[in-house]
Amino acid sequence: MTALALATGAADTICTRPWGHYETLALGGRFQVKRIVVMPGGKLSLQSHLHRAEHWVVVEGTATVTVDDCEKMLSENQSIYIPLGAVHRLENKGKLPLTLIEVQAGAYLGEDDIIRYDDIYGRAAA
């Protein structure tokens, strides 16, 4: 693992969440690449970021994606751009696991750059 990865808290392990898991595949000064797996029925927080934008590419399964007031379905080999500050959510309404590649770009990429508005697992700010 690089010194940059250590300094930013990236690990070569899978990080488990209530909706599934993710792992960091690559990490640089202003970018991070993750593989995210969302289990059937899993739903990430409705959230935004102050310091990064994201690109999502679906590689397996079907994603329901909300960006601001727009909801759309993405299937394998489709992608979407999440602008910095956009309120967004990722959900797997399917019967099979959803796998996507997330590319984050911005000045700060820490896991604490998440403003949660709604979360079915009780993690939203009160």
C-alpha positions as a printed Julia matrix, in Angstrom:
126×3 Matrix{Float64}:
   0.0     0.0     0.0
   1.31    3.49   -0.81
   1.97    6.22    1.75
  -0.88    8.2     0.16
  -3.26    5.28    0.63
  -2.2     4.95    4.26
  -2.55    8.68    4.9
  -6.09    8.78    3.54
  -7.26    5.63    5.3
  -7.55    3.42    2.22
  -7.07   -0.28    2.83
  -6.6    -3.35    0.69
  -9.65   -4.94    2.31
 -13.37   -5.13    1.73
 -15.38   -2.62    3.78
 -18.77   -4.03    4.79
 -21.85   -1.81    4.94
 -25.53   -2.63    5.67
 -26.3    -2.53    1.92
 -23.32   -4.65    0.77
 -19.62   -3.8     0.53
 -16.93   -1.86   -1.33
 -13.22   -2.01   -1.91
 -10.75    0.61   -3.08
  -9.06   -0.45   -6.31
  -6.89    2.63   -6.91
  -6.12    5.82   -5.01
  -4.29    8.95   -6.11
  -3.98   12.54   -4.98
  -7.3    13.68   -6.48
  -9.0    10.43   -7.47
 -10.19    7.12   -6.04
 -11.63    4.06   -7.79
 -13.92    1.68   -5.9
 -15.77   -1.53   -6.69
 -19.16   -1.32   -4.98
 -21.48   -4.3    -4.53
 -25.09   -3.64   -3.46
 -27.1    -6.67   -2.39
 -30.71   -7.13   -3.59
 -32.94   -4.7    -1.67
 -29.89   -2.65   -0.63
 -30.1     1.12   -0.71
 -27.35    3.63   -0.03
 -28.08    6.87    1.84
 -29.62    9.82    0.05
 -26.45   11.92    0.24
 -24.22   14.62   -1.18
 -20.52   15.49   -1.07
 -18.82   18.85   -0.58
 -15.46   17.94   -2.09
 -15.92   15.34   -4.82
 -17.85   14.36   -7.92
 -18.41   10.74   -8.93
 -18.78    8.65  -12.08
 -20.63    5.31  -11.76
 -20.41    2.48  -14.29
 -22.65   -0.56  -13.82
 -20.76   -3.78  -14.57
 -23.26   -6.37  -13.24
 -26.96   -6.1   -12.42
 -29.32   -3.15  -12.58
 -29.1     0.08  -10.59
 -31.79    2.55   -9.64
 -30.01    5.9    -9.39
 -31.38    9.16   -8.03
 -29.57   12.42   -8.85
 -31.3    15.49   -7.45
 -34.95   15.09   -8.58
 -34.28   12.59  -11.4
 -34.5     8.8   -10.96
 -33.28    6.44  -13.68
 -32.45    2.8   -14.21
 -28.99    1.78  -15.37
 -28.06   -1.67  -16.63
 -24.72   -3.27  -17.45
 -22.28   -1.01  -19.32
 -24.3     2.14  -18.64
 -22.95    5.04  -16.6
 -23.9     8.28  -14.89
 -22.06   11.37  -13.66
 -22.82   12.67  -10.15
 -21.75   16.35   -9.98
 -20.14   17.77   -6.85
 -22.9    18.77   -4.43
 -25.68   16.78   -6.16
 -28.06   14.91   -3.85
 -27.89   11.28   -4.94
 -28.67    7.67   -4.06
 -27.9     4.19   -5.39
 -30.35    1.31   -4.97
 -30.62   -2.33   -6.04
 -34.27   -3.23   -6.61
 -33.26   -6.4    -8.49
 -32.91  -10.02   -7.42
 -29.16  -10.29   -8.13
 -26.23   -8.36   -6.63
 -25.39   -5.04   -8.32
 -21.72   -4.3    -9.01
 -20.49   -0.93  -10.16
 -17.21    0.88  -10.53
 -17.14    4.3    -8.89
 -14.55    6.9    -9.86
 -14.32    9.76   -7.37
 -12.55   12.99   -8.31
 -11.96   15.98   -6.09
  -9.85   17.79   -3.56
 -10.81   15.52   -0.63
 -11.92   11.88   -0.88
 -12.43   10.84    2.75
 -15.4     8.73    3.84
 -16.45   11.58    6.15
 -17.33   13.78    3.14
 -20.9    12.48    3.21
 -23.94   14.57    4.1
 -26.81   12.12    4.67
 -30.4    13.27    4.15
 -32.18    9.9     4.41
 -30.99    6.42    5.3
 -33.01    3.22    5.81
 -30.31    1.95    8.19
 -30.62    4.88   10.62
 -27.33    6.62    9.69
 -28.85    9.96    8.57
 -28.05   13.1    10.58
 -30.72   13.98   13.12
